[in-house]
């Protein structure tokens, strides 16, 4: 079982004593917002925790779909299950979100992460921090962090398994085009978990498969292995090991404009993530933690020659290996953390193509190292106030030293009320391609990091004796030194720091325990983004057009959720997602600006416990069969029905 050092428990108890009396509810403890495990109600930053059991009740299988429920989160999926999936948090770029699996960074260097292959298998919870967190997690944590935390074992050894078969309605397409049939899918999982007096273990395997939405070449397959192990060989010592491996393949018939024209193109991903953490409680007020992480992603694209003789094949291998050592001490009313981290990144890519311009072959290799020191203080200012202060200095082999910081405070002026505010800075490091590309595109080794300044504030209120919680908040962000591509080489290279943008918004959240077993949640976001300083291309084809909003980020989004779970055999869940209009690009011929229509999607899920350890499960996604697009000219699933069973927990 995971050890929580006594002084952390004592601090959380002392800080949350007033809050506990006010709300009469148990606050979850989170580990992603700071370097200290702290009750969520004490943090000055915006944090949401998604429970894996709740997601499984809804029948959710992908992390991307789960994140749709979050305030200020927009998920764009380019087609059917397994297609490229991007997350835009608080209006920032998709590469501004740092993704962790059990604390291990899995983004490619430069922040790029595709959620297409990431599933909720063996997931205990997902912690999402909104706002600048570079002071805690370094580069790319500009608008937030998503940390997927695996389940641990408890109790005697036991197994669990589930199988669900799904079918999606056929999507009407234009006359004369290939007509797709209904999409078929299968999701199967198996897990084995338990505990001994000195260890816990949880191991899971899963298979996900779908035939796709298009009439041809749209198969999706994903095999997942995950595990989490904890050893406590002596009092005050804990060794934790987490691993996750997925083997993914996605066949796609679409070209760059979203038209189904290719019968043999596919891409693959073979990702392995391993994290090892050793924690030692030196005393009741001092502990030391050493973490060693590895993330390796091998993949590529294979598009064999078509009738015109065009072909493209690529292979990529990206590795991130890091080590982190930190010491935490309780001094009076302050938990102080001091740490140092080092990371080595490298990438090797090779590609070859054939076109009317002739053959082309390229090999790309690059590597760089980064070291950092950081410090953070969590201060208890009395029964009604807490504050955090953090600073981090990164020293990168390519762009040199970069300083980030964050300050925040919470204030409980009276019973049931909490006011919080945070301000901070963050940065995104240039990608290897932006720094070192050669061939058709030339990289710029002198690029500086993209930078952000952010501030947010919110008021949270408990009502009806703690049965209802409401909050209203606002945030303001400024992104500068944004990297854009210059065809004319206006700055001497193809990639340069030139653009600037802002993203501001309002977040409203409410949750209620309506009656015993019945809970409800409501989230609403109103977002405004704008390019302040344009990039090099001022035409509609440009990435950053002056005065225009950033693409694929809706101006408004609403999520409502209702769950019935009273301990009886029947559990029910319903969700309504409303997404407003958002801008995009049409890449047919000369690129033009387009607006994607708003849409409303309704999902329902149910479980019927047939035995103490078994249940029948059912879900319907897009109950009303709404027609919509997340990315212009790419299909999105229509009504999907899945039926299955579950054995064990």
N, C-alpha and C positions, 0 to 999 in steps of 0.2 A: 504494500500500500504506500502511496506517495506520502513522504514525510513533510509536515509543515513545521518548521522550526518553532519552538515555544515562543520566542520573542515576537515572531510574526503574528501568531495567534493572539498573543497578549495585546499587541498594538492594535490589531483589527478590532478586538473586543472593546478596548478603551475608546477608540475613535468612533465606533458604531453604536456605543451604548445608548446615546440620545436617539439616534436614528431608529434603533430597534424598538425602543419604547414608543416612538412616534408611529411607526408603520405596522408593527406586529407581523412582520414578514421576514423571511430569511433571504439575505442578499447573497447572490452567487459571488464566489471569489474568482478573480480573473488574474491572469499572469502576463497578458500581452500589452497592457497599457503602460506599465512601468516595469522596472526590474525586480519589483517586490510583489508577492501574491497579496492582493488587497481586495476587500469587499467592494463590489461595484459602486455602492452608494457613497463611498468615500472619495472616489476619483473625480477630479475636475474636468476630465475629458469625456467625450461621448463614446460610450461602449455599449454594444449589443451582444448578447449571448444567445445563439440558436442551439437548442438542444437536439441531439441526434434522434432521440426517441420521438420527439414531436415531428421531425421531418419524415421519419419512417411511417408515422401514422398517416401523414398526408400522401405517402407514396412517392415522395421525392427521391430521386436517385442521383442527381447531379448537384454539385456544389453551386454551379452557376444559377440553377433554378432556385435553390434555397436562398441565395443572396438577393433575389428579386424583392423579398419581403422587407429589406432594410430601408430605413430612411436615407434619402440622397444617394441611392444606388440605382444605376441603370445598367442592365445586362443586354448586350447585343450579340445574338447568335446568328451566324451566317448560314442558315438552312436547318436541316434536320438534326437529330441526336448525333453528337460526335463532331459537328461542324465547329469551326473556329468561334470561340466565345470570349468576349471581352467584358470587363467590368469597369465602369466609370463611376468613381466615388466622389461625391460633392462637386461634380462638374469638372474634375481634373481629367487629364489624359489617362488612358487605361494603363500606361506604363508608370503611373504615379501611385500605384497600390502595391505594397510589398506583400507577398504571399509566403506564408510559413506552413510547413507540415510538422507538427510537434516541435515547433521552434526552429526548424531548419529552413533557411531561405531557398526557394525553388525558382524564383524568377531567373530568366536569362540576365546576364550583366546588362544594365541599362533599363531594367524594369519590365521588359516584355514578359507576359505570362498568358497562356491560352488555357482557359478553364475547360476545354472540350473533353479532356480525359479524366478530370478530377471528380470522383464520386464520393458519396457519403458512407461507403462501406467501412464498418468498424469505427465510425466517428462517434465520439462521446459528445462533443460540442464544437461550435465554431465561434470564436471570439473575434469580433470586428471592432476595431478602433477607428473612429472617424476624426480626422485632423492630422496635423504634422507630427510624425513620430520618428524622424531621423535621429533625434537625440537618444532614442532607445535602440532603434534597429538599423541606423545607418542609412546608406544610399537607397533611394527609390521609395522610401516611406513618406511620400509627400502629402497625399490626401488621406492616407490611412493604411491599416494593416489588417490582413485576414489571416488568422491563425487557426488551422484545422488540428484539433487535438483528438488523438485516438482513444478508444476505450481501454480501460485497464481491467484486470481480473479481480474478482472478489468471490468469497465463498468457496464451496467445493467445486471441483472441475465439472463443467457442463458444456454441452454442445447446443448449437442453434442453427437453424437452416430456414431459408425462405426461397420461394419461387413465385414469380409473377409473369403472366403472359399478357401482352397488350396488342391492341389493334387500333390504328388511327384511320379516320375517314379519308377517303380519296379526295385530293385537292383538284378542283376543276382547273384546267389549263386551256390555252387558246386552241381553237380548232386547227387541225393540221399538225399540231405538236404531239410528241409521244404522250400517251395517256397513262399516268401512273395508276397502279392498283393500291389497295389499302396497305399502309405500313404495318409490319409485324415486328414485335419486340419480345425479348425475353431477358429477365433479370433474375439471377440466381446467386445466393450467398450461402456460405457456411462459416461458422466460427467455433472456436474452442477456447474457453477462458476459465480461470480459477485462481486460487490463492493457496499458499502454504504459510506457515509461521514466519518465514523469512523472505518470501518472494510472491510476486503476482505475475500473471501472464495472460495475454489475450492475442489470439492469432485468428486471422480471417482470410478467406479467399472468395472471389466473386467473378462472375462472368456477365457481361452486358452485351447485347447484340440487337441490332435493328436493321431492317431492310431499307429504310430511308424513305424520303418523300417523293423523290424523282422517279421517273419511269425506268431508269437504268443507272448502273454504276453509282450506287449510293449506300452501300453496305457499311455498317459500323460495328466494330468488335473491340472489346476492351476486357482484358483479364487483369485482376487486381490481387495482389498479395500484401497484407499489412499485419503488423504486430507491434505490441508494446509490452516490455518486460521490466520489472523492477526487482532489485535485489537489496536486501538490508542485512549485510553480513554482521554488522555490529551496531550497537546503540548509537544513534546520531549520525550514521552513515547510510547513504542510499545511492545506488547505482541504477540509472534508468537508461534503457535502450529502446529506441523506436525505429521502425523501418517501414517503408512503403515502396512497392514496385508495381508499375503498370506497363502492360504490353498492349499497345493501342494501334488500330488501323482504321482509316476512314477513306472510303472511296468517294470521290466527288466529280460530278459531271459538269460543273459550272466553270465558266471562264471568269476573268477579272470583273466583268460586268454583271455576273449572275445568270447568264444564259446557259442552259444545259446543252453543251456541244461536244463533250469529251467522254468517250466510252471506256477509257482505261487509266485515268489518272487516280492516284491515291497517295496518301501520306501516312507515315508510321511514326510512332514514338515509343521509345524504350527508356523509361525513367526510373532511377533508383535513388531513394532518399534514406539516409541513415543518420541518426543522431544519438550521441552517447553523452550522458551527463552524470558527473560524480559530485555529490553534495556531502559536505562534512560540517556538522555542528560542532564548532570548537568549544563553545560554551552556550549558555542560555541567551547570550547577547551578541554572539558572533558566529557567522557561518561563512564557509568558502564554497564556491561552485566553479567547477571546470567543465566546459562543454566542448565537444569536438563533433563537427558536422561535415557531411558530404552529400552533394547533390550532383548526379550525373544524368544528363539527358542526351540520348542518341536517337536520331531520327532523320527524316528527310522526305523527299518527294520523288515519285517515279511516274513519269508521263511518257510512255513509249511512243514511238513514231506513229503519227496519224496518216491519213490518206495523202496529205500534202507534204509529208516527210518531216514535219516539225516534231521535235522531241525535247524533253528536259528531264534530267536526273540530278538529284543533289543528295549529299550525305553530310550530316552535321553532328558534332560531338561537343557539348558544352559541359564544363565541370566547374563547380564551386566547392572549395574545401576551406573550412574555417575552424578557428579555435577561439574560445572566449573564457576569460578568468575574471571572476568578480568576488568581492568581499562585501558582506552586508553586516552592519553593526547597529545596535540599538544604543543610542546615547541620549539619555534623558527622554525627551519626547520626540526625538528625531531618528528615523531609520535612514542611515546613510549608506549609499552604494558607491563603490569605486571599482572600476573595471578596465580591462584592456582586451582588445580583440585584434585578430589578424586574419586575413582572407587572401587566398590565391584563386584567381579566375583564369580559365583558358578556354579557347575555342579553336576547333579545326573544322573547316568546311571545304568541300570540294563539289564542283558542279560541272556538268557538260551539257551542251545543247546543240541542236541543229535547226537552222531556219533558212529562209531565202538569202540571208546575209552570209551564210556559211557556218561552219562549225565553230564552237567556242568552248574552251576548257579553262577552268580556274581553280586554284587551290589557295585557301585563305587560312592563315595561322596567326593567332594573337594570344597574348597573355599579359596579366598585370597583377600587382599585389596591392593590398591596402592594409594599413594598420590604424588603430584608433585607441584613444583613451577617453573615458567618460566618467561622469559623476552625477549622482542624483540624490536628492534629499526629500523625504516625505516627512512633513512637519505637522505635529499635532499642536495647534495653537490654543487649545481649550476644548470645552465640551461642544462648541458650536462651529469651530473653524478647523480646516486642514489646508495645507498648501504643498505644492511640489515645485522643485527647482531642479533643472537639469541642464547639463552642458556636455558637448561631445566635440572632440577634435579628430578629424580623419586626415590621414596623410596617404595620398594616393600616388602610386608610381607614375601615373600619367598626368593628372591635373594638379598635383600638389596638395597643400593643406586647405581644409575647409572646416569652418566652425559653425555648429548649429546649437540652438538652445530652445528651451521651453519653460514657461512658468504657468502656474495655474493655482486656483484656490476654490474651495467650497465654503459656503456660509449657510448655517441653519438658523435663520433669525427667530423662528418660532416653530412650534410643534408641527410636523408634517410638511415643512417647506424647506427646500434646498435650492440655493443659487450657486451656480458654478460658472467659471470663466477660464479660458486658456488662450495663450498667445505663444507662437513659436515660429521657427524657421525650419526649412527642410530642403533637400536637394535630390536630384536625379543625376546619376553619373551617365556620361555618354555611352552608347553601346559600342561593342567592338566594331561593328560595321560602320558606324558614324566616325569612329577614330581611324580605322585602318583599311577601309575598303579600297580595292584596286580594280582595274578593268574598266567597265562601262561607267562606274561611279568611283570617285576618288574621295577617300576619307580625309578628315582633318585632325591630325594629332594634337593640335593646339586648342581643341574645344574646351570650354569651361563647363562645369555642371549647370544644368537647369536649376533655377532657384525658386523658392516660394516663401512668402510671408503670409501667415494665417492667424485669425483670431475668431473665437466663438464664445457665446454665452447662452445660458439657458436657465429657466426657472422650472423646478419640478415640485408638484404639489400632490399630497395624499388626501383623499376624500373618503367619506363614508367609513371612517375608522380603519383606513388602510386597505379597504377592498378595491378602491379605484385609485389609479395613479395617472396623472396627466403631466405633460411637459411641453414647453414651447421654447424654441431656441433659434438662434440666427448665427450665421457664419459669413466671413468675408475672407477672400483669398486673392492674392496677386501672384501670378506666375511670370517670371522674366528669364531672360537668357535662353528662351526656348529655341531649340535647334530646328532649322528648316533647310530644305534642299534647294540649292541655287543652280539652275541649268547653265546660266551664263558665267558662273564662277565669280560673282561680284566681289566676294571676299577672298578670292584666291584659291578656294577649295569648294567642293560641292556641298558640304555641310558646314553651317555657321550658326553662331548664337545671334539671333536677330529679333525674334518675335516676343510679344508680351500679351498676356490675357488676364482676365479676371473672372472669378466665379463666386457669386454671392447667393445666399439662399436662406429660407426659413424651414424649420423642421418642427412638426407637431406629432406627438406620440401620446397614446392613451392605452391603458390596460385595465381590465376589471375582472374580478371574480364575481360573476353575476349571481349565481347560486352555487350550492355545493356541486362540484363536478363540471360546471359550465363557466368557461372563461372567454373573454373577448379581447381583441387588440385592434388598434387603428393607428395607422401611420400616414402622414401627409407631408409632401415636400414640394416647395415652390422654389425653382432655381432660375437664375439668370446668368448666362455666360456671355462674354463679349471679347473679341480680339481688339486689343488696344493699339498695339504696334504690329503692323502686318509683316508677313514673311516676304520672300522675294517674288512670289507669283501672286499678283493682285487679281487675276482672273478667277472665275468660278472653280477652276481646277486647282487653285491654290489651297494649301492646308490651312493657312492663317490669312483670312481676308478681313481687312480692317472693318470694324463695326459689325461683323457677322458673328452669330453664336457658334460655339464649338459643336461639331456634328454629333448626332446620335445621343444627345443628352436632353431628355424631355424637360419642358418648363414646369410641368406639374406631374405628380405621381401620387396615387392613393392606394393603400393596401388595407384591407379589412379581413380579420381572421376570427373564426368562431370555433371553439373546441368543446366537445362534450366527452368527459372521461371521469366517471364517478365510481370506479371500482367494479362495476357490473360487467356483463359479457360484451356489451356494445359500446364502442368508442366511435365518435364521429368528428369530422373536421371539414370546414368549408372556408374557402379563401376567395376574395374578390380583388383583382388587380386592375387598376385603371391607369393607363399611361397616356400622357398628353402628346401633342404634336412635337416633332423634333426634326431638325434639318439633316440632310444627307446629300450624297452626290450620285448623279446618274453618269456612268462612265461609257455610255453608248455614244460613239462619235465624240464631238467636242464636249468636255465635261460640263455639266450644268448643275445648279443648285436645285434640290427638290425638297419637299416637305412630306414626311411620313405621317399618315393619318393617326389620330388617337385611337385607342382600342380599350376594351374591357374584357378581361378573361376571368372565368369562374372555374375553380377546381374544387372537387369534393373527394373525401376519402373516408373509409369505414373499416373497422375491424370487428369481428364477432368471435369471441373466445369460445371455442368448442370444448376445450379441456383446460386444465390448469396451466398447461404449457403450449397449447396449440390454438391457432386462430385462423379464420378465413379473412382475407384482405381484399379490398376492392378500391379502385380509384377511377375517377373520371376527370381528365384534364381538358380544359376548354369546353366546359359543359354546353355552352350555348353555340359552339361551333363558329366562333368569331374568326373572321378573315383579317389578318394583319401581317405586317412585316417589321422585323427588328432591324434589318439591313435592306436597303432598297433593292428590289428585284430578286430577293432570295425568299424561298418559301419558308413558312413557319407552320408548325404542327396545328392541325385542326382538332376536332373532338377525338380524344384518345381514351379508350377504355381498357383497363388492366384488371385481371383477376388472378388471385393466387392464394398461397397459404404460408403460414409461419409456424415453426416449431421451436420452442425455447424462447429465450429473451435476447 
